């Protein structure tokens, strides 16, 4: 799950940045708003995926230490 969030977040961020800052003259206002939202939601998904990965690693360490 965390790998999916990391991948999707990276894709959202890259796509949003290209659309919002590279192709803004070709987009309508609603599309530009969505592109800017993608630049906000992308990093949020990356952070959530990273926290999920850290949680999983920590949990695996605890289970390994309990044995």
N, C-alpha and C positions, 0 to 999 in steps of 0.2 A: 504494500500500500504506500509506504513512504517513497519507494522508487517511482511509483506512478505520479505522486504529487510533485516530486522533484522534476521529473521529466515534463509534466504538463505545465508546471510553473515556469520552467525555462522557456518552453515553447510560447506560452502566453506573453512573457516579458519580451522576448525577441520579436514576435509578431507585432505586439502593441507598439514597441519602440519604432519599428520600421514604418508602420502605418501612421503613427501619431507625429513622428518627427521627420520622416522622409517623403511621405506621400500626402501630406496634409492638404495640399492644393487640389487634389483630385477627389477628396472625400466630402460627403455632405456633413452637416453639423452633427446629426445623430451618430453617424459612423465614426466621426472624429471623437465624440464623447465615449463611445465604446472602446476605441483604440486607447484612449487615455486611461479608461478603467482597467484595461488589460495590463497596462504598465504598473498599476497599483495591485491588482489581484495576482499577477505573476509572482512578484517577490513574496507575497503573503503565502502562496502555495509552496514556494521554495522553503520558506521558514518552517511551515507546518510539517513538510516532508522531512526536513532536517531534524526537527524535534522528535518526530516519530522514529527516525532512524536511531537517534541517541537513546531514546527510551528502550527500543528493542535491544540494542547492544548492552545497555545497563542490565536489562532483565536477563539476558543470556549469561552475562557474567555472574549474576547472583545465583542462577540455577546451576552453573558450573561450580561455583564455590560451595554450594550446599551439598554436593555429592561427596 
